[in-house]
Amino acid sequence: MDRNILKSVIREQVQQRESLSDIPRTAMKTLLEFAKTPEIVVISGVRRCGKSTLIHQLRETQKQKDYFLNFNDDRLIHFRLEDFQLLWELLIEEFGEQDVFYFDEIQNVPGWERFVRRLHDQKKKVYVTGSNATMLSCELGTRLTGRYLQLSLFPLSFKEIVSFQLKSLSQLDAPPTVLKGKLTLLKSAETKKREIGGLQEALETYSLHSGFILTEDEEGEEEILLSTGKAAKVYIVPIWKWLVLDHDYFGSKGLV
């Protein structure tokens, strides 16, 4: 690997550090716990599920200075196992001695486990990300057995998307009655007003023209006026009807 090319990649990746997403990931809680341990942290997941963003978010929470390199760079296509020593020397030359390493998409380098294990043996903290297929391989288990913790990352869940859109699930009073695993009991005008108000906010957020509230036994429909000036339908549906009536019935109301 050419020394000057590698140095150029290191410098450019520092300058091109991506802006962080505001979406809070539920996996961060586990990752923060892993950060307290001396073990290697392996983050695996499908492409574009947020592995790179997650480690950058983690870096923002840590006080220690660190090294970072993303191997998903065409200039590193010829990077080999023996080039890791040169990489380490250049990182020290550029940023001084550090004890924390972040390697993104490291699976692109055959045999990377050997270098990461050497870092671990020298009491360095290492985080790596890569594809599921590679990170679940027998080689990983053989060479890093007892030395690593694995975190499987998935694409955004519905809860994470809603949390990003509305900042907090508490702002969405109606739909989460299903997500929380319980039904709304519209026993008072105040409760009904609150539920419809929550649903109205959701309809406006997602530009929808109708929605529903699942209840134990109450049934009905109301028309509400959105802040956009458009009318929207709110259907109050008993859970049994939602379960037994056919798809076409609810489809005709724009609910499925």
C-alpha positions in Angstrom: 0.0 0.0 0.0 1.4 3.4 -1.0 2.2 5.4 2.1 1.2 8.8 0.6 -2.2 7.4 -0.7 -3.0 6.0 2.7 -2.0 9.3 4.5 -4.2 11.2 2.0 -7.2 8.9 2.8 -6.7 9.3 6.6 -6.6 13.1 6.3 -9.6 13.4 4.0 -11.8 11.1 6.1 -11.2 13.3 9.1 -12.2 16.4 7.1 -15.2 14.7 5.6 -16.7 13.5 8.9 -20.4 13.0 8.2 -23.1 15.0 10.0 -24.8 12.9 12.6 -28.4 11.7 12.4 -30.8 12.9 15.1 -32.5 9.5 15.2 -31.9 7.9 18.6 -31.2 4.2 18.1 -32.3 1.7 20.8 -29.0 -0.2 20.1 -27.1 2.7 21.6 -27.9 1.6 25.2 -26.2 -1.7 24.6 -23.3 -0.2 22.8 -22.6 2.2 25.7 -22.5 -0.8 28.0 -20.1 -2.5 25.6 -17.9 0.6 25.7 -17.2 0.1 29.4 -15.6 -3.3 28.7 -12.1 -4.1 27.3 -13.5 -6.5 24.7 -13.5 -5.8 20.9 -16.9 -4.6 19.8 -18.2 -6.1 16.5 -21.2 -4.3 15.0 -22.8 -6.3 12.2 -25.8 -5.6 10.0 -27.2 -5.4 6.5 -26.0 -2.6 4.2 -27.4 0.9 5.0 -28.8 0.0 8.4 -26.9 2.7 10.1 -23.7 1.0 11.4 -21.4 3.9 10.4 -23.8 6.5 11.9 -24.1 4.5 15.1 -20.3 4.5 15.8 -20.0 8.2 15.0 -22.8 8.8 17.5 -20.9 6.7 20.0 -17.7 8.7 19.4 -19.6 11.8 20.3 -20.4 10.4 23.8 -16.8 9.4 24.6 -14.2 11.6 26.1 -11.2 9.7 24.8 -9.6 10.7 21.6 -9.6 8.0 18.9 -8.6 6.8 15.5 -11.2 6.2 12.7 -10.9 4.7 9.3 -13.6 3.6 6.8 -12.3 0.9 4.5 -15.2 1.4 2.1 -12.9 3.6 0.0 -11.8 2.8 -3.6 -8.3 4.0 -2.8 -8.0 1.2 -0.2 -9.0 -1.6 -2.6 -5.4 -2.9 -2.4 -5.1 -2.6 1.3 -3.8 -5.9 2.8 -3.2 -7.4 6.2 0.5 -6.3 6.2 -0.6 -2.7 5.7 -2.2 -2.4 9.1 1.2 -1.7 10.7 1.8 1.2 8.3 -1.7 2.5 9.0 -1.0 2.4 12.7 2.3 4.3 12.3 0.6 7.0 10.1 -2.3 7.4 12.6 0.3 8.0 15.4 2.2 10.4 13.1 -1.0 12.4 12.4 -2.8 12.3 15.7 -0.4 11.0 18.4 -0.8 7.9 20.5 -4.5 6.9 21.1 -6.0 3.8 22.7 -9.3 3.6 20.9 -9.8 2.4 17.3 -12.8 2.5 15.0 -12.7 0.5 11.8 -15.7 0.8 9.5 -16.4 -1.9 6.9 -13.3 -3.7 7.9 -14.5 -7.0 6.3 -13.0 -5.6 3.0 -9.6 -6.6 4.3 -8.9 -10.4 4.5 -7.4 -11.5 7.8 -8.3 -8.2 9.6 -9.0 -10.3 12.8 -5.3 -10.9 13.3 -4.5 -7.2 13.6 -7.5 -6.4 15.7 -6.5 -9.2 18.1 -3.0 -7.7 18.4 -4.5 -4.4 19.3 -6.7 -6.1 21.9 -3.7 -7.9 23.3 -2.0 -4.5 23.7 -5.0 -3.2 25.8 -6.5 -1.1 23.0 -10.2 -0.7 22.7 -11.4 -1.6 19.2 -14.8 -1.2 17.4 -15.4 -2.7 14.0 -18.4 -2.8 11.7 -19.1 -5.1 8.8 -21.7 -7.2 6.9 -23.6 -10.0 8.6 -22.2 -12.7 6.4 -18.6 -11.8 7.2 -19.1 -11.0 10.9 -20.8 -14.3 11.6 -18.1 -16.4 9.9 -16.3 -19.2 11.5 -13.0 -17.3 11.1 -14.3 -14.5 13.4 -15.3 -17.0 16.1 -12.0 -18.9 15.9 -9.6 -15.9 16.0 -11.5 -13.7 18.4 -13.1 -16.2 20.7 -13.6 -14.8 24.2 -12.3 -11.4 23.1 -15.3 -9.7 21.4 -18.9 -8.7 22.0 -21.3 -8.6 19.1 -24.1 -6.2 18.4 -26.5 -6.9 15.5 -28.0 -3.7 14.1 -31.2 -3.7 12.1 -32.8 -1.0 10.0 -34.9 1.6 11.8 -37.9 0.2 13.7 -41.3 1.8 13.6 -40.8 3.1 17.1 -37.5 4.8 16.1 -39.1 6.4 13.0 -42.0 7.8 15.1 -39.6 9.0 17.7 -37.6 10.9 15.1 -40.7 12.4 13.5 -42.5 13.4 16.6 -39.5 13.6 19.0 -41.4 11.5 21.6 -44.1 8.8 21.5 -45.9 10.8 24.2 -46.9 13.3 21.5 -48.8 10.6 19.6 -51.7 9.6 21.9 -53.9 7.4 19.6 -51.8 5.0 17.5 -49.5 3.9 20.4 -52.5 2.4 22.2 -52.0 -0.4 19.7 -48.2 -0.4 20.0 -48.4 -0.5 23.8 -50.5 -3.7 23.6 -53.6 -2.2 25.1 -56.9 -0.8 23.9 -58.3 2.6 24.4 -61.4 2.8 26.7 -63.3 5.9 25.6 -65.3 6.1 28.8 -65.3 9.9 29.1 -65.4 12.9 26.8 -62.0 14.0 28.0 -60.4 10.7 27.1 -62.1 10.7 23.7 -60.9 14.3 23.0 -57.3 13.4 24.0 -57.2 10.3 21.7 -58.7 12.1 18.7 -56.3 15.0 19.3 -53.3 12.6 19.2 -54.5 11.0 16.1 -55.1 14.4 14.4 -51.4 15.3 15.0 -50.3 12.0 13.5 -52.5 12.6 10.4 -51.1 16.0 9.9 -47.5 14.8 10.4 -47.9 12.0 7.8 -50.3 13.9 5.4 -53.0 11.3 5.8 -56.8 11.9 5.3 -58.1 9.2 7.7 -57.2 7.1 10.7 -58.6 4.9 13.3 -58.7 4.3 17.1 -59.0 0.7 18.3 -61.4 0.3 21.3 -62.8 -2.4 23.4 -66.4 -2.0 22.3 -67.2 1.6 21.2 -67.8 2.3 17.5 -68.4 5.4 15.4 -66.8 7.9 13.2 -66.1 11.6 13.3 -64.9 14.3 10.9 -62.2 16.6 12.1 -60.6 19.7 10.6 -56.8 19.6 10.2 -54.5 22.6 10.6 -54.1 22.5 6.8 -57.8 23.3 6.4 -58.6 19.9 5.1 -61.1 17.5 6.6 -60.1 14.1 7.8 -62.1 11.1 9.0 -61.6 9.4 12.4 -63.0 5.9 12.7 -63.6 4.4 16.1 -63.3 0.7 15.6 -63.9 -2.2 18.1 -61.0 -4.6 18.1 -63.2 -7.6 17.1 -64.3 -5.8 14.0 -60.8 -5.0 13.0 -59.9 -8.7 13.4 -62.9 -10.3 11.7 -64.0 -7.9 8.9 -62.3 -8.3 5.6 -59.5 -6.2 4.1 -61.8 -4.6 1.5 -64.0 -3.1 4.2 -61.2 -1.1 5.8 -59.5 -0.6 2.5 -62.5 1.3 1.2 -62.0 3.8 4.1 -58.4 4.2 3.4 -57.3 2.5 6.6 -55.3 -0.4 5.1 
